[in-house]
Amino acid sequence: MRTIDLRGRELSPADMLAAVPRATQARAEALDTAARIVDDVRERGEDALREQAERFDGVTGHDVRVPENHIAEALAELAPDVRQALEEAIRRVRLASAAQVPAPQTTRIGEGAVITQRWQPVHRVGVYIPGGKAVYPSSVIMNVVPAQVAGVTQIALASPPQADQGGRIHPTILAAAALLGVSEVYAMGGAGAIGAFAHGVPSLGLDPVDVVSGPGNNYVASAKRAVAGVVGTDSEAGATEILVVADADADPRLIAADLVSQAEHDEQASAVLVTDAPAVAEQVAIEVERLAARTRHSVRVGAALSGPQSAIVLVDDRAMATAFSNAYAPEHLELHLSDAEDAAAAFTSAGAVFVGDQTPVSLGDYMAGSNHVLPTGGQARYAPGLGSYTFLRPQQVISYDRAALAAVRSGVVALAETEVLPAHGEAIEARFTA
């Protein structure tokens, strides 16, 4: 991992953003490629999806729309311990997601004047589950459960076909879908799947969705940007990021383990340590090298850690570490600080905050109850992670009686005249003239 030394520098917010390690070129290239793939699916539908499956997944002649008996078989063959873990994760995420559904609120503006704020679920959702370098049944839970809690009635799921499964989706993903009652499943991957959800594929019986959600690599994230405006999307949950903020009391062994754990997702994964303790930084670098060399996916981990998106950042003090973290706005933020509970309030920009060295990101990936579909690429400065609210639309319902309308009659007419929109005022007057 490279080292970025920011000590002794006075950095403006713009300077801090410029210092953040990002793989900007990879994201730019992904956006251009993803847009072309989405357009191809929009224009050619199933034919484009099958060509993409052959090109990217090495699969031909597969069932793009997964037969329901494949789903049932996957559930029947699911290992009991994995089923138990998935069911417990479902329970935990369902509990946490329920807290994200606001209750209707009624405001009485005056006598006979009422505004009700309600939250309506979208009708149809498409969830994307990655399947290239790893298997993510946990992402099935993280996407489907919040949509169900929100009240979504139609949920379609897509994941890449697997060459080693005869063109089927990985059975553990199918089994997780079965546990949640999802039967509309498609074996299609990457940016093409996002395009298919957005535009529909009539030959497959795939109707367009209202919202697309789910994590993926930078191509999946970029495809969401390409379809924005056609459908709603969650945040662009691209290649994973972890930022660890550590002080002199932190355990370098645990920090290194957590950095490596996220680097194994993808060569584009970002792993960053920010610390004002040079001794901790030195020891973490040693531990990372040791762990990376012996882990199962050492080549992938090595590529991620040596990329421009990963670094050890040295800062002067806690204030500078906090400013850097808030500028970076990481997907996952771990606080390895002696006062982590108290310090957490100052770290305002992150997809999810993991407080203390006994709360690793791996916990959030599976069993914490929080959602692991989170914004990447700095979007946590303004965008939330996935939740039930992703699938809800706030609506205002306005109800005035005649007396309440009369009370504001002159005000509406006066403002309409000021804005040179006289018909607005005339629509009010029409209710008081024969």
C-alpha angles and dihedrals in degrees: 000000000000122000125233112197113202096164118131094017130120104220126192118211088262091050090050092052090049090053093055112108110240135161091227097161092055091052093048092051091046092054093054094046094045093051091055092049092049091049090050092055091046091053102037105022117189094010090059092047092052092049090050091050090054093046100043105023104029091236131132135174095017129145103263090189103053115233112238092236089063088057093048091048091052092053093047091053097044113124110251095234092051091048091051092050092048092049091051091048089050090052093050096046091047090055094049093043092054089065089060096064110090121217117240113269125209121203121191106209091183141319107325093000115110134167119190120196111208135169117225122195119232114249102234134024134187116206123196122210118192118231111166109098099007143014117254114190085149089066089056088060095043092054105034101042097056090047091051092047089051090055101253109165101196122047123174122188132204132188132161120274112248122227092208090054095054092259095310125125112260107282095232090060090048090049092052089051089051092051088056096045096248110149103162101085131158130199098221131117148204126356090344091063091052090050091049092052092048099046103023128230110239095193089060096043087245110150119199115267130224097225132022119204139170143089128270143137125303091281092058091047091049092048089058089056089050093055097039108125091030092065136358117262137193118236117304097267098189133155109348125264133198125185118186119196110198139177132202093279094058123116108242091201093060093044091052092048091053094047091051092045092062095038089063091069097074144338087250094055117125122225117180134172121196117191143152090208111088092189091057090048092052094049093046090053090053093047093047091053091049096048095041092055095055103036119107095247095042096145093053092043092049092052092050095047094047094047124102090255094067128068150139108244121202118205136177100241148336093286091057091046090052092048091049092049093049091049092048092047094196127206090233123024121190120192111207093178131134089233097035096143093055095037095053094082092066093057098081104161116064137105090234132354120218109200120210133357093282092063106071125178089247088068090056091047091063125001113012093095091237120112120261097200099098140160118269136188095049095304091125086082087075110002133070130223122256117294141141087280088066088072097042130089118204111226131187116218111198124198123178127169123213095268092050091050091049090054091062097031097107093044094054092048092049093051092045090054091048091054091045092241100125095166088066090061092041089057088059094045091050088070093058100043129074 
